[in-house]
Amino acid sequence: MQRNMDLVRIILMRIEDSSSGWAGQPFGIAGFTPEQVGYHAHIMIEDGLIEGSNVTTMHSKGPEAVPRSLTWKGHEFLDLARDQKRWNQAKAKIGKIGSAPISVWMKILNELMLKDLGVAS
């Protein structure tokens, strides 16, 4: 399964929208299969964007997890990625090369934010 950065962003925003700070259960995202959401939660936990529980079993179609809450890194990424215009600009830049590690996403989003603030990067 390929990583979908739009889904990563949606998962982060959905958790952030919770007034308690906890991801609501059951956790699903319209337009995405439970397997897609579970896999992305799994890799987001691995990278430290969210906290959650690995719920992979022998019968799972692939690695899967259930999100619990955002981490500091998740908040940091979301601060950079929340603005739709900035997100679209970053997607266009990265789209020219196909895909990029999250560190590149954060660098591009940071540069775009600094540009919006009128601060030279």
C-alpha positions as CSV (number, residue, x, y, z in Angstrom):
1,M,0.0,0.0,0.0
2,Q,1.3,3.4,-0.9
3,R,1.4,6.2,1.7
4,N,-1.2,8.8,1.1
5,M,-0.2,12.1,2.6
6,D,-3.7,13.5,2.2
7,L,-4.9,10.7,4.5
8,V,-2.1,11.4,7.0
9,R,-3.2,15.0,7.1
10,I,-6.9,14.1,7.5
11,I,-6.1,11.7,10.3
12,L,-4.1,14.4,12.2
13,M,-6.9,17.0,11.7
14,R,-9.6,14.6,12.8
15,I,-7.8,13.8,16.0
16,E,-7.0,17.5,16.6
17,D,-10.8,18.3,16.2
18,S,-11.6,16.1,19.3
19,S,-12.3,18.3,22.3
20,S,-10.9,15.6,24.6
21,G,-7.6,15.2,22.7
22,W,-8.5,11.5,22.2
23,A,-9.3,10.0,18.8
24,G,-12.9,9.1,18.7
25,Q,-13.8,5.4,18.4
26,P,-14.6,3.8,16.1
27,F,-12.1,5.7,14.0
28,G,-13.0,5.8,10.3
29,I,-12.5,8.3,7.5
30,A,-15.1,8.7,4.8
31,G,-13.8,7.8,1.4
32,F,-11.1,5.5,2.8
33,T,-11.2,1.8,3.7
34,P,-10.6,0.6,7.2
35,E,-7.5,-1.1,5.9
36,Q,-6.1,2.2,4.5
37,V,-6.8,4.1,7.7
38,G,-5.4,1.3,9.9
39,Y,-2.2,1.1,7.8
40,H,-1.7,4.8,7.8
41,A,-2.3,4.9,11.6
42,H,0.3,2.1,11.9
43,I,3.0,4.0,9.9
44,M,2.1,7.3,11.7
45,I,2.8,5.7,15.0
46,E,6.1,4.4,13.7
47,D,7.2,7.9,12.8
48,G,5.9,9.5,16.0
49,L,3.1,11.6,14.6
50,I,0.4,9.9,16.7
51,E,0.1,7.5,19.6
52,G,-2.1,4.5,19.2
53,S,-2.5,0.7,19.5
54,N,-1.2,-1.9,17.1
55,V,-4.2,-4.1,16.4
56,T,-2.6,-6.3,13.7
57,T,-3.6,-10.0,14.0
58,M,-2.9,-13.1,11.9
59,H,-6.2,-12.4,10.1
60,S,-5.3,-8.8,9.2
61,K,-4.9,-7.9,5.6
62,G,-1.9,-5.9,6.5
63,P,-0.4,-3.9,9.4
64,E,-3.0,-1.9,11.2
65,A,-3.4,0.3,14.2
66,V,-6.0,2.4,16.0
67,P,-5.1,6.1,16.6
68,R,-5.3,7.4,20.2
69,S,-3.9,10.9,20.2
70,L,-1.5,13.4,18.6
71,T,2.2,13.6,19.6
72,W,4.2,16.9,19.7
73,K,5.6,16.0,16.3
74,G,2.0,15.4,15.0
75,H,1.0,18.9,16.2
76,E,4.1,20.3,14.6
77,F,3.4,18.7,11.2
78,L,-0.2,19.8,11.4
79,D,0.7,23.4,12.2
80,L,2.7,23.4,8.9
81,A,0.1,21.4,6.9
82,R,-3.2,22.8,8.2
83,D,-3.5,25.7,5.7
84,Q,-5.1,24.3,2.5
85,K,-3.3,26.8,0.2
86,R,0.1,25.9,1.7
87,W,-0.8,22.2,1.5
88,N,-1.7,22.4,-2.2
89,Q,1.5,24.3,-2.9
90,A,3.6,21.6,-1.2
91,K,1.7,18.8,-3.0
92,A,2.4,20.5,-6.3
93,K,6.1,20.8,-5.6
94,I,6.5,17.2,-4.4
95,G,4.2,16.0,-7.2
96,K,6.9,17.0,-9.6
97,I,9.2,14.2,-8.3
98,G,6.4,11.8,-7.3
99,S,6.9,11.4,-3.6
100,A,9.1,12.5,-0.7
101,P,10.0,11.6,2.9
102,I,8.1,13.4,5.6
103,S,11.3,15.4,6.4
104,V,11.1,16.9,2.9
105,W,7.3,17.6,3.3
106,M,8.1,19.4,6.6
107,K,10.9,21.4,5.0
108,I,8.8,22.6,2.1
109,L,5.8,23.3,4.3
110,N,8.1,25.3,6.7
111,E,9.6,27.3,3.8
112,L,6.1,28.1,2.5
113,M,5.0,29.2,6.0
114,L,8.0,31.4,6.4
115,K,7.3,32.9,3.0
116,D,3.7,33.6,4.0
117,L,5.0,35.3,7.1
118,G,7.4,37.4,5.1
119,V,10.4,35.8,6.7
120,A,13.3,34.9,4.5
121,S,14.2,31.2,4.7
